Amino acid sequence: MSTTATLASSTPAQDDPSFIPRGPVDASIVFYHPPPDGSKPFYYVETPPPGEPQQNYSEAPHSVSLTDIRNHESDFTLDKDAFQTLQHLPPSRADPSFTDDANIKAVYYPEVEDLILTHVPGAQRVFIFDHTVRRNKPAAHRTPVTRAHVDQTPASAEARVRLHLPDEADTLLRSRYRIINVWRPLNGPVQEMPLAFASATSVEQGDLVPVEHRYPDRTGETAAVRFNPGQKWYYWSGMGEGERLLLKCSDSGEGVVGRRVPHTAFVDPRTPVGARGRESIEVRCLVFG
């Protein structure tokens, strides 16, 4: 696939600050490059111990062709692709600034729980364990992540169940459990730093590399993503505040094709001058059943 956008000069559309890039585009995505000594990759979430690097692996950008799923949303499902879309949702009752964590947990979390129980086949119980608000602007606490990754591995998904629901873990782990992120923009429609995601059917297991996430009190695990030209990458142009993207990070279900979805923010070369910085929230959920 190709794009008519160029980096050398702007187009009339790019001079319009309200322009929303749509359609296929070639963009740079950052992928995993292994440690030179062959050791297990790690990343310190906070300040590393003296003498240790923040991470022991590097990253490399590759040009990737991305397909816009706008108007083709129903072609993709959680069980096949590990991502799914929801549209025409009512406004949240949460504080629209999304700056108060207590309000988010008290008001938005129940909305997310109801959304999953209503729209995710088989879901019987939801436990929300955290959320992240990202704002692409100076001095933001968290900004969009610009490297291909999967938030959890099968091992860390099991560990999440044991961490958050220790008294029930042995019973819960005997049945199907999933980790699903619910992603939405806070100031849509999205013009810059949209989210890219690769269909699970196009991602080989060897493309995913477990990375230790070292916290001060525990060690978790995410998956970095190696570049593979066979991967099929997508994005959803102009996501609005009434739309949600479900991103599955892990699934213990037998016979399920779509178990995990690599994803990342990316710089769209067609982003107009003066576009508003993307703001979004992702809520991470353990889903049982």
Wavefront OBJ file of the C-alpha trace (Angstrom):
o trace
v 0.000 0.000 0.000
v 1.119 3.551 -0.567
v 0.253 7.032 0.571
v 0.096 10.362 -1.170
v 1.426 12.088 1.944
v 5.021 13.294 1.863
v 7.346 14.623 4.500
v 8.978 17.172 2.196
v 6.131 19.669 1.986
v 2.656 20.156 3.335
v -0.536 19.721 1.345
v -3.541 22.068 1.464
v -5.229 19.575 3.821
v -2.245 19.603 6.174
v -2.501 23.393 6.372
v -6.027 23.005 7.778
v -5.714 22.393 11.556
v -9.080 20.584 11.583
v -7.996 18.010 8.971
v -8.380 14.352 10.022
v -6.001 11.967 8.190
v -7.813 8.957 6.748
v -7.094 6.023 4.458
v -3.951 3.906 3.991
v -0.626 5.360 5.057
v 3.015 4.322 5.347
v 4.480 5.254 8.711
v 7.449 4.419 10.915
v 6.901 1.960 13.779
v 9.537 1.159 16.394
v 10.319 -2.543 16.934
v 12.456 -4.596 19.307
v 16.187 -5.204 18.786
v 17.802 -7.770 21.137
v 20.558 -7.146 23.722
v 23.985 -7.543 22.111
v 25.085 -10.129 24.701
v 22.018 -12.332 24.190
v 20.763 -11.860 27.751
v 17.094 -11.762 28.752
v 15.691 -8.311 28.023
v 14.585 -6.127 30.921
v 13.208 -2.670 31.568
v 13.165 -0.749 34.864
v 9.808 0.984 35.224
v 11.297 3.507 37.659
v 14.866 4.614 38.373
v 17.252 1.668 37.903
v 19.739 0.612 40.579
v 23.163 2.286 40.427
v 25.179 0.986 37.514
v 22.195 -0.572 35.719
v 20.756 0.799 32.454
v 17.052 1.631 32.173
v 16.829 -1.226 29.669
v 19.332 -3.650 28.143
v 17.854 -3.893 24.636
v 17.487 -1.397 21.832
v 14.820 -0.521 19.301
v 14.753 0.015 15.547
v 12.209 1.799 13.341
v 10.718 0.173 10.236
v 8.384 1.610 7.635
v 5.023 -0.158 7.812
v 1.911 0.088 5.634
v -1.179 0.671 7.751
v -4.766 0.007 6.645
v -7.563 2.238 7.907
v -10.414 0.125 9.315
v -12.914 3.006 9.153
v -16.138 1.730 7.513
v -14.837 -1.864 7.842
v -15.069 -2.125 11.634
v -17.247 -5.247 11.620
v -14.559 -7.241 9.775
v -12.538 -7.638 12.986
v -13.287 -9.553 16.196
v -11.607 -10.244 19.513
v -11.483 -14.016 18.998
v -9.934 -13.727 15.517
v -7.871 -10.532 15.470
v -7.584 -9.775 19.219
v -9.078 -6.320 18.653
v -12.617 -5.112 18.184
v -14.448 -1.806 17.868
v -17.543 -0.361 19.508
v -19.412 2.653 18.158
v -22.270 5.031 18.973
v -21.757 4.822 22.717
v -23.350 7.419 25.001
v -21.207 10.096 26.672
v -19.494 9.050 29.871
v -20.869 10.415 33.136
v -17.316 10.796 34.442
v -15.754 14.220 34.934
v -14.889 15.187 31.335
v -11.423 16.391 32.338
v -10.427 12.826 33.328
v -7.943 14.315 35.804
v -9.444 12.897 39.023
v -8.464 9.257 39.568
v -11.101 8.799 42.253
v -13.819 10.000 39.870
v -12.518 7.769 37.083
v -12.655 4.724 39.372
v -16.050 5.573 40.839
v -17.821 6.560 37.619
v -15.902 5.416 34.534
v -14.851 1.977 35.793
v -18.481 0.789 36.183
v -19.216 2.019 32.650
v -16.286 -0.011 31.309
v -17.364 -3.081 33.271
v -20.892 -2.838 31.864
v -19.519 -2.321 28.355
v -17.466 -5.534 28.537
v -20.256 -7.606 30.053
v -22.586 -6.360 27.313
v -20.331 -6.612 24.268
v -17.708 -9.315 24.931
v -19.124 -12.819 24.298
v -18.749 -15.130 27.280
v -17.745 -12.424 29.750
v -19.278 -13.145 33.164
v -17.111 -11.137 35.533
v -14.794 -8.139 35.162
v -12.066 -6.966 37.531
v -10.467 -3.646 36.552
v -6.944 -3.403 37.924
v -5.681 -0.062 36.591
v -5.894 2.701 33.990
v -3.607 5.193 32.275
v -4.430 8.636 30.931
v -2.069 9.797 28.191
v -1.766 13.337 26.872
v 0.556 14.333 24.055
v 1.520 17.733 25.375
v 4.398 19.282 27.336
v 4.701 18.267 31.000
v 2.129 15.470 30.651
v 2.511 12.750 33.303
v 2.114 9.980 30.696
v 2.476 10.381 26.939
v 1.635 7.993 24.051
v 3.884 4.917 23.845
v 5.722 4.821 20.517
v 7.034 1.258 20.361
v 5.265 -1.937 19.314
v 4.362 -4.024 22.358
v 1.815 -6.277 24.056
v 0.968 -5.291 27.636
v 0.982 -8.836 29.036
v 2.351 -12.306 28.366
v 0.532 -15.529 29.344
v 2.777 -15.777 32.405
v 2.114 -12.211 33.530
v -1.632 -12.607 32.900
v -1.721 -15.532 35.326
v 0.390 -13.509 37.757
v -2.129 -10.664 37.525
v -4.933 -12.982 38.616
v -2.855 -14.183 41.563
v -1.823 -10.632 42.476
v -5.270 -9.033 42.414
v -7.524 -11.955 43.417
v -5.264 -14.227 45.494
v -8.019 -15.956 47.465
v -9.880 -16.991 44.303
v -6.962 -17.425 41.917
v -6.735 -21.222 41.874
v -10.426 -21.496 41.003
v -10.455 -18.644 38.484
v -7.402 -19.962 36.642
v -9.157 -23.244 35.897
v -11.577 -21.421 33.561
v -11.125 -18.960 30.720
v -9.589 -15.620 31.671
v -8.601 -12.704 29.480
v -6.952 -9.316 29.837
v -8.668 -6.697 27.702
v -7.768 -3.018 27.481
v -10.554 -0.556 26.699
v -9.071 2.408 24.803
v -10.808 5.675 23.949
v -9.834 9.243 23.044
v -10.705 12.052 25.432
v -10.604 14.854 22.874
v -11.618 13.132 19.654
v -11.735 12.886 16.787
v -8.069 11.848 16.883
v -5.854 13.856 14.535
v -2.342 12.993 15.683
v -0.530 10.082 17.335
v -3.260 7.536 16.468
v -3.017 3.964 17.677
v -1.767 1.207 15.354
v -2.521 -2.478 15.987
v -1.591 -5.710 14.233
v -4.118 -8.485 13.650
v -3.256 -11.509 15.774
v -3.665 -13.739 12.711
v -0.605 -12.095 11.133
v 1.685 -12.188 14.180
v 3.829 -15.278 14.698
v 4.671 -16.360 18.231
v 8.354 -15.845 17.429
v 7.640 -12.167 16.744
v 6.939 -11.661 20.463
v 9.751 -11.427 23.012
v 9.056 -11.508 26.792
v 10.601 -8.506 28.564
v 10.961 -8.276 32.342
v 9.285 -5.150 33.694
v 11.090 -4.509 36.944
v 9.130 -2.561 39.575
v 10.520 -1.683 43.015
v 8.372 -4.373 44.657
v 7.862 -6.991 41.948
v 8.758 -8.073 38.416
v 6.136 -8.237 35.692
v 6.416 -9.165 32.043
v 5.375 -7.571 28.765
v 6.090 -8.599 25.188
v 8.231 -6.610 22.795
v 7.624 -7.089 19.071
v 10.150 -8.033 16.386
v 9.555 -6.635 12.915
v 8.136 -9.190 10.485
v 7.057 -8.100 6.989
v 4.166 -10.580 7.186
v 2.478 -8.631 9.971
v -0.671 -6.747 8.967
v -1.000 -3.399 10.727
v -4.135 -1.285 11.013
v -5.420 1.922 12.588
v -8.862 3.509 13.080
v -8.925 7.001 11.614
v -10.501 9.870 13.489
v -11.610 7.892 16.533
v -14.268 9.846 18.391
v -15.318 10.035 22.022
v -18.301 7.750 21.344
v -16.035 4.956 20.087
v -14.035 2.337 21.965
v -11.236 0.031 20.867
v -10.941 -3.291 22.687
v -7.371 -4.604 22.730
v -6.827 -8.144 23.995
v -3.486 -8.719 25.722
v -3.936 -12.350 26.755
v -6.492 -15.154 26.498
v -6.392 -18.605 28.069
v -9.326 -19.893 26.003
v -8.777 -23.168 24.147
v -8.769 -22.974 20.356
v -8.848 -19.165 20.256
v -6.884 -17.711 17.325
v -6.644 -14.114 18.511
v -4.839 -14.261 21.836
v -2.900 -10.939 21.818
v -2.622 -7.772 19.767
v 0.615 -5.799 19.321
v -0.065 -2.073 19.320
v 1.655 1.312 19.431
v 1.088 4.981 18.849
v 2.618 6.272 15.626
v 3.405 9.576 13.958
v 1.109 10.046 10.966
v 3.026 12.065 8.336
v -0.268 13.636 7.217
v -0.997 15.210 10.612
v -1.977 18.853 10.016
v -0.005 21.759 11.408
v -1.691 22.925 14.606
v -3.524 19.641 15.280
v -4.621 19.182 18.888
v -2.488 16.757 20.867
v -4.081 13.358 21.343
v -5.497 12.624 24.803
v -6.736 9.147 25.701
v -7.493 6.712 28.502
v -6.929 2.965 28.548
v -8.543 0.809 31.230
v -7.075 -2.643 31.869
v -9.473 -5.428 32.770
v -9.319 -9.035 33.870
v -12.273 -10.736 32.163
v -13.503 -14.117 33.387
v -15.730 -16.473 31.397
l 1 2 3 4 5 6 7 8 9 10 11 12 13 14 15 16 17 18 19 20 21 22 23 24 25 26 27 28 29 30 31 32 33 34 35 36 37 38 39 40 41 42 43 44 45 46 47 48 49 50 51 52 53 54 55 56 57 58 59 60 61 62 63 64 65 66 67 68 69 70 71 72 73 74 75 76 77 78 79 80 81 82 83 84 85 86 87 88 89 90 91 92 93 94 95 96 97 98 99 100 101 102 103 104 105 106 107 108 109 110 111 112 113 114 115 116 117 118 119 120 121 122 123 124 125 126 127 128 129 130 131 132 133 134 135 136 137 138 139 140 141 142 143 144 145 146 147 148 149 150 151 152 153 154 155 156 157 158 159 160 161 162 163 164 165 166 167 168 169 170 171 172 173 174 175 176 177 178 179 180 181 182 183 184 185 186 187 188 189 190 191 192 193 194 195 196 197 198 199 200 201 202 203 204 205 206 207 208 209 210 211 212 213 214 215 216 217 218 219 220 221 222 223 224 225 226 227 228 229 230 231 232 233 234 235 236 237 238 239 240 241 242 243 244 245 246 247 248 249 250 251 252 253 254 255 256 257 258 259 260 261 262 263 264 265 266 267 268 269 270 271 272 273 274 275 276 277 278 279 280 281 282 283 284 285 286 287 288 289
